[in-house]
């Protein structure tokens, strides 16, 4: 399957740092990182979310609705 976005983004400083982390964590630069690197804001947002999710202990549960 081919991607609609080229997976060869510009080699910015942010992309190089994120690709280093991805390579260290997963053994390769994963495709979502390569696709998000075309837009710096999207890459920052994804990076912030993934780092914060790594610190979660549990997922918050939504309250159950009361039966009528």
N, C-alpha and C positions, 0 to 999 in steps of 0.2 A: 504494500500500500504506500502510495506516495503522499507527501504532505503538500498542502496548498501553499505554505510558506516555505521559502528556502531555509534549509537547516544549516546554512553557512552564514551566520550573522557577522556584522563587523566586530573586529577584535578589540573592543573597548576594555578599559581597566576593570570595570565592573564585571563584564562577561568573563574575563580571564580569572577573576577571583571566584566567581560562582562556578565556573567550569572546573577549577582546581578542587573546590569543595565537593562538587558532584563526583568527580573522578576519585577522590579520596573516600567518599562515603559509599558509592555504588559501583565503583570499578570502571565506570565510563561516564561520559557526559550524556545525560539522558535527554531524549528528544524534546520534552516540554521546556527544558532550560534553553535549548538551542532555538526553539521557536519564539519563546518569550523575549529572548535577547534582542530582537529587532526593535522592541519598544522598551526604553529604560524604565518607564513608570510601571509597566506590567511586570518587568523583571524584579524591581524593588518590592512591589506588592506581594508577589509570589514568594520572594525570599523572606520577607517579614512574616508572612503567614506560616511558612514551613518551620522557621526557627521558633516561633511562638508555639506552634502545635507540638514541637518536640519537647517542650517544657510542661505540657499538660499531664496531669496525673490520671484524670478520668474525663470522659466526655459528660457535659452537663445534660441531664435529662429534662425534657419538657414535662410540665405537670400533666398528669392524666386528667382528661375531662370527667366530670362526675356524671354518672348515669341519670337520665331524666326521670 
